[in-house]
């Protein structure tokens, strides 16, 4: 193993230790809050996704649109949202363990398109404006802020 291999191994290892235990230099401590918020967002969206997989008729009313019929076909159509949410959360958590904070921040910025799109669908379909802004809009804004903090743009 040459010096470059040791350095490339040590750098991600240090980042992961900082991420998991918030240990390390002052820079890692600066990232502790946005990284913690990113974990909460990822876990939250995984939980929501699990509800869409297990009991879509119960959770779909929280989306901001009129709840759809509760037949088997409709439940089947709601489950892809559950898969999307679970995978989105798992990708963020996986990136947090394997990549640096800037890449996690960039991913959050890209993933912020999902709640923005959800908000647009609710508003464009005559759904609940309060749900559109309080659930989807707030989620989008939080993802943008945390993403920007992680890439140190703000």
Backbone bond lengths (Angstrom), bond angles and torsions (degrees), N, CA, C in turn:
res aa  C-N    CA-C-N  psi(-1)  N-CA   C-N-CA  omega(-1)  CA-C   N-CA-C  phi
1 X - - - 1.439 - - 1.525 107.70 -
2 X 1.340 116.42 123.98 1.460 119.48 -179.72 1.526 111.00 -89.75
3 X 1.331 116.41 177.23 1.467 122.07 -175.75 1.524 111.68 -63.10
4 X 1.337 117.47 -36.24 1.469 120.98 179.40 1.527 110.87 -65.73
5 X 1.342 116.45 -38.96 1.463 120.19 178.22 1.529 110.87 -64.97
6 X 1.332 115.81 -42.02 1.457 119.99 179.52 1.524 109.84 -63.94
7 X 1.342 116.97 -43.17 1.459 120.85 -179.62 1.525 111.07 -65.67
8 X 1.337 118.02 -43.11 1.469 119.93 -179.54 1.524 111.38 -68.43
9 X 1.350 117.28 -29.66 1.461 120.91 176.17 1.529 110.24 -74.42
10 X 1.315 117.49 -41.51 1.458 121.63 -174.97 1.522 111.53 -70.04
11 X 1.332 118.68 -36.87 1.454 121.09 -176.95 1.527 111.88 -62.98
12 X 1.349 120.83 -53.85 1.467 118.84 176.66 1.525 112.51 -62.91
13 X 1.331 116.78 -33.48 1.460 119.54 178.51 1.526 109.34 -62.31
14 X 1.318 117.37 -45.10 1.467 121.33 178.63 1.523 110.46 -62.28
15 X 1.338 117.12 -42.06 1.464 120.39 179.48 1.526 110.76 -62.88
16 X 1.317 116.88 -41.62 1.463 120.02 -179.99 1.525 111.43 -67.82
17 X 1.331 117.47 -38.92 1.458 119.60 176.37 1.522 110.43 -63.37
18 X 1.332 116.57 -41.25 1.459 120.24 177.99 1.517 110.34 -64.08
19 X 1.316 116.40 -39.47 1.455 121.13 -179.79 1.518 111.12 -67.51
20 X 1.316 117.49 -48.87 1.453 120.94 -174.19 1.525 112.48 -74.97
21 X 1.282 118.10 -38.46 1.459 119.94 -175.93 1.507 113.57 -116.10
22 X 1.315 117.53 0.17 1.452 123.12 -176.11 1.529 110.13 50.30
23 X 1.343 113.71 40.03 1.453 120.80 176.92 1.512 108.09 -98.65
24 X 1.291 117.68 162.58 1.449 119.90 174.41 1.512 111.44 118.25
25 X 1.322 114.09 -152.12 1.459 120.17 -173.01 1.529 112.38 -78.34
26 X 1.323 115.05 176.91 1.461 122.27 -178.76 1.527 111.43 -59.93
27 X 1.316 117.47 -34.07 1.459 122.00 179.87 1.523 110.83 -61.32
28 X 1.310 117.62 -41.12 1.460 121.20 178.65 1.516 111.00 -66.70
29 X 1.319 117.47 -37.56 1.456 120.19 177.88 1.526 110.42 -65.04
30 X 1.331 116.90 -33.47 1.471 121.81 176.81 1.526 110.45 -63.67
31 X 1.326 117.45 -30.01 1.459 122.39 -178.85 1.527 113.25 -88.59
32 X 1.318 118.57 -7.55 1.461 121.35 -174.25 1.525 112.46 -58.66
33 X 1.320 117.66 -45.09 1.469 119.81 -177.99 1.521 111.50 -67.11
34 X 1.354 119.61 -51.66 1.467 117.51 178.88 1.530 113.32 -63.25
35 X 1.328 117.98 -34.29 1.462 119.59 177.17 1.528 110.68 -67.39
36 X 1.327 116.67 -39.88 1.469 119.85 176.87 1.519 110.53 -63.03
37 X 1.323 117.09 -41.65 1.462 120.72 177.76 1.525 111.15 -64.86
38 X 1.324 116.57 -37.82 1.476 120.05 177.59 1.528 110.39 -63.60
39 X 1.335 117.07 -40.25 1.466 120.28 177.37 1.527 109.69 -62.75
40 X 1.321 117.07 -45.77 1.469 120.46 179.65 1.521 111.48 -60.60
41 X 1.334 116.71 -41.82 1.467 120.21 178.17 1.523 110.99 -63.44
42 X 1.317 115.90 -45.29 1.468 120.05 -178.75 1.525 111.10 -63.28
43 X 1.322 116.71 -46.36 1.464 120.09 179.57 1.532 109.98 -65.49
44 X 1.320 116.71 -40.39 1.463 120.38 178.76 1.512 112.65 -59.79
45 X 1.326 116.72 -45.06 1.465 119.04 -179.02 1.532 110.82 -71.14
46 X 1.319 117.85 -30.08 1.471 120.23 174.41 1.528 109.61 -64.63
47 X 1.325 117.20 -43.63 1.470 120.77 179.10 1.527 110.40 -62.33
48 X 1.320 117.22 -45.83 1.472 120.63 178.03 1.525 109.79 -59.95
49 X 1.324 116.59 -44.32 1.460 120.14 178.09 1.521 112.20 -59.67
50 X 1.329 116.62 -40.08 1.471 120.24 178.38 1.526 110.78 -63.49
51 X 1.339 117.36 -38.47 1.466 119.83 176.38 1.528 110.70 -62.21
52 X 1.334 117.39 -40.30 1.467 120.26 178.35 1.526 111.17 -66.02
53 X 1.301 117.48 -30.07 1.470 120.27 178.00 1.523 112.00 -77.47
54 X 1.323 117.15 -41.44 1.459 121.64 -173.66 1.530 112.27 -85.83
55 X 1.315 116.64 -44.48 1.469 120.63 -174.51 1.529 110.07 -142.22
56 X 1.319 117.36 67.72 1.468 119.78 -174.76 1.529 114.06 -61.26
57 X 1.323 117.51 -30.91 1.465 119.25 -178.52 1.534 111.63 -68.86
58 X 1.319 117.84 -27.70 1.477 121.06 179.13 1.513 112.03 -79.21
59 X 1.327 118.83 -37.81 1.460 121.77 -174.93 1.529 112.49 -87.93
60 X 1.331 117.94 -24.39 1.464 119.98 -173.49 1.523 112.82 -62.67
61 X 1.326 118.45 -25.60 1.458 120.97 177.97 1.519 113.32 -67.03
62 X 1.314 118.41 -19.34 1.465 121.92 -179.58 1.523 112.13 -83.56
63 X 1.324 118.20 -7.59 1.460 121.83 -175.75 1.521 112.17 -71.07
64 X 1.328 116.61 -30.22 1.453 120.28 -179.61 1.516 113.54 115.21
65 X 1.308 116.72 -4.03 1.464 121.99 176.79 1.524 109.10 -106.89
66 X 1.318 116.40 162.05 1.460 120.52 175.29 1.528 107.16 -58.69
67 X 1.342 117.45 129.42 1.472 118.98 -179.64 1.529 111.09 -58.00
68 X 1.316 116.58 136.10 1.461 120.00 179.94 1.527 111.18 -75.84
69 X 1.310 115.38 174.47 1.460 120.83 176.70 1.534 109.10 -57.55
70 X 1.313 115.83 153.97 1.468 119.15 -177.13 1.526 112.46 -101.25
71 X 1.328 117.22 29.03 1.469 120.00 178.29 1.526 110.50 -81.51
72 X 1.313 116.00 169.11 1.477 121.95 -175.82 1.522 111.85 -62.34
73 X 1.328 118.05 -38.22 1.472 120.42 179.71 1.526 111.57 -63.99
74 X 1.325 116.66 -43.00 1.467 120.19 179.67 1.517 110.66 -65.67
75 X 1.344 116.29 -43.36 1.477 119.21 177.43 1.521 110.49 -58.41
76 X 1.323 116.83 -39.20 1.467 120.36 178.98 1.528 110.46 -63.88
77 X 1.338 117.84 -37.51 1.464 120.78 179.37 1.525 112.12 -70.91
78 X 1.312 118.34 -25.95 1.463 121.61 179.57 1.526 112.38 -80.15
79 X 1.303 117.06 -24.72 1.471 120.09 -176.16 1.530 114.31 -65.18
80 X 1.344 120.53 -31.21 1.474 117.93 175.63 1.534 112.77 -59.05
81 X 1.326 118.62 -31.09 1.459 120.26 175.36 1.525 109.32 -63.69
82 X 1.321 116.73 -38.42 1.462 120.21 177.42 1.516 111.97 -61.94
83 X 1.324 115.89 -45.08 1.474 120.16 178.04 1.524 110.04 -61.25
84 X 1.323 116.74 -45.57 1.481 121.55 179.81 1.518 110.23 -57.79
85 X 1.322 117.28 -46.10 1.460 120.64 -177.76 1.525 111.98 -67.07
86 X 1.320 117.33 -44.79 1.469 120.46 179.34 1.526 110.19 -60.74
87 X 1.313 117.16 -46.57 1.465 120.42 -178.75 1.526 110.90 -64.83
88 X 1.322 118.00 -41.99 1.470 120.29 179.22 1.532 110.37 -59.28
89 X 1.320 117.46 -44.04 1.461 120.21 178.24 1.516 112.63 -65.45
90 X 1.331 116.46 -41.47 1.463 120.16 179.34 1.522 112.02 -65.87
91 X 1.323 117.32 -36.00 1.469 120.08 177.90 1.527 109.89 -62.98
92 X 1.319 117.37 -44.99 1.468 120.08 179.41 1.523 110.36 -62.30
93 X 1.327 117.92 -46.20 1.472 120.15 179.12 1.526 111.55 -63.01
94 X 1.323 116.83 -40.60 1.468 120.50 179.00 1.525 110.34 -63.78
95 X 1.330 115.98 -42.99 1.470 119.15 178.86 1.523 111.25 -63.96
96 X 1.321 116.47 -34.92 1.462 118.99 179.46 1.523 111.43 -64.59
97 X 1.319 116.97 -29.47 1.458 120.48 -179.88 1.522 113.12 -87.28
98 X 1.327 116.78 -19.52 1.462 118.79 -172.62 1.525 114.51 -120.74
99 X 1.311 118.15 -11.96 1.466 120.39 -175.00 1.522 109.75 -126.67
100 X 1.310 115.78 176.66 1.456 119.92 178.19 1.531 110.38 -87.27
101 X 1.326 115.61 168.39 1.459 122.54 -175.43 1.520 112.65 -60.06
102 X 1.336 117.22 -33.36 1.472 119.84 -179.32 1.526 111.29 -65.42
103 X 1.306 117.38 -39.28 1.459 120.68 178.59 1.525 110.41 -68.39
104 X 1.328 116.68 -39.34 1.467 120.29 175.86 1.527 109.25 -62.41
105 X 1.316 117.11 -43.95 1.465 120.98 177.94 1.519 112.38 -61.13
106 X 1.316 116.29 -41.89 1.458 120.66 178.04 1.526 110.79 -63.59
107 X 1.320 116.49 -41.59 1.466 120.25 178.14 1.527 110.31 -61.87
108 X 1.326 117.65 -42.70 1.463 120.08 178.36 1.523 111.34 -62.52
109 X 1.330 116.77 -38.41 1.461 119.45 177.51 1.530 111.09 -62.59
110 X 1.312 116.46 -41.26 1.471 120.31 178.69 1.531 110.11 -69.37
111 X 1.323 117.10 -44.85 1.466 120.77 -179.69 1.533 112.40 -65.32
112 X 1.323 118.62 -19.56 1.471 121.13 177.63 1.529 111.14 -62.73
113 X 1.323 117.33 -17.04 1.462 121.01 176.67 1.535 110.33 -64.41
114 X 1.324 117.86 -31.67 1.471 120.94 -178.17 1.528 111.23 -62.26
115 X 1.351 120.17 -55.92 1.465 117.39 179.28 1.534 112.80 -67.04
116 X 1.335 117.64 -28.19 1.463 119.97 174.37 1.529 110.22 -63.09
117 X 1.315 116.07 -44.18 1.458 120.78 176.95 1.510 111.58 -64.80
118 X 1.339 117.25 -42.04 1.463 121.19 178.15 1.530 110.08 -60.91
119 X 1.339 116.83 -43.42 1.458 121.02 178.74 1.529 110.32 -61.76
120 X 1.316 116.35 -42.77 1.461 120.72 179.49 1.526 111.39 -63.21
121 X 1.320 116.80 -39.90 1.471 120.99 178.83 1.526 110.34 -64.79
122 X 1.329 117.18 -45.27 1.461 120.35 -179.90 1.530 109.98 -62.41
123 X 1.323 117.42 -47.24 1.466 120.49 -179.53 1.521 111.77 -65.99
124 X 1.321 117.44 -42.08 1.464 121.92 -178.67 1.516 113.61 -70.92
125 X 1.332 116.48 -18.28 1.463 120.87 -178.74 1.527 112.37 -101.48
126 X 1.310 117.26 8.30 1.459 120.21 -179.72 1.514 113.45 74.63
127 X 1.311 117.02 22.39 1.459 120.52 178.63 1.512 112.14 -77.81
128 X 1.301 115.73 -171.10 1.462 122.57 -177.17 1.530 111.15 -67.85
129 X 1.342 114.94 115.81 1.469 119.11 177.90 1.524 110.96 -64.15
130 X 1.334 116.15 -38.22 1.465 118.48 -179.15 1.528 110.88 -64.91
131 X 1.331 117.96 -39.70 1.476 120.70 176.57 1.520 110.38 -68.33
132 X 1.322 116.24 -40.17 1.464 119.68 -178.89 1.526 110.53 -57.65
133 X 1.324 115.64 -46.50 1.466 119.05 -177.24 1.523 112.72 -82.07
134 X 1.347 117.82 -41.12 1.464 119.34 -175.11 1.522 112.84 -76.29
135 X 1.314 118.02 -33.47 1.464 120.28 -179.73 1.523 110.03 -92.48
136 X 1.309 116.93 -63.92 1.472 121.00 -173.20 1.530 112.26 -76.17
137 X 1.326 116.67 -44.17 1.463 119.72 -179.91 1.516 112.28 -64.18
138 X 1.334 116.17 -44.25 1.468 119.87 179.08 1.527 111.35 -65.63
139 X 1.335 116.51 -38.24 1.462 119.81 177.42 1.524 110.39 -63.17
140 X 1.315 116.29 -45.23 1.469 120.48 178.97 1.527 110.27 -59.89
141 X 1.331 116.68 -47.58 1.469 120.69 -179.39 1.527 111.28 -61.39
142 X 1.329 117.02 -43.74 1.466 120.46 179.51 1.523 110.92 -62.75
143 X 1.328 116.89 -42.37 1.467 119.96 179.38 1.524 110.85 -64.21
144 X 1.319 117.02 -39.32 1.466 120.34 178.19 1.523 111.19 -64.59
145 X 1.322 117.17 -45.74 1.469 120.73 -179.49 1.519 110.95 -63.15
146 X 1.338 117.45 -48.86 1.467 120.52 -178.93 1.524 110.13 -64.39
147 X 1.323 117.57 -42.24 1.465 120.91 177.62 1.522 111.59 -59.36
148 X 1.338 116.31 -45.57 1.465 120.18 179.49 1.531 111.36 -65.95
149 X 1.329 116.97 -37.68 1.470 119.33 176.17 1.529 111.28 -62.63
150 X 1.317 116.38 -40.43 1.468 119.87 -178.38 1.529 112.40 -69.00
151 X 1.309 117.33 -31.71 1.474 117.60 176.85 1.529 110.66 -93.14
152 X 1.325 114.48 6.02 1.477 122.98 178.12 1.512 112.71 57.53
153 X 1.326 115.40 39.74 1.461 120.17 174.52 1.523 110.46 -87.23
154 X 1.337 117.37 -17.74 1.472 121.22 175.16 1.510 108.81 -132.96
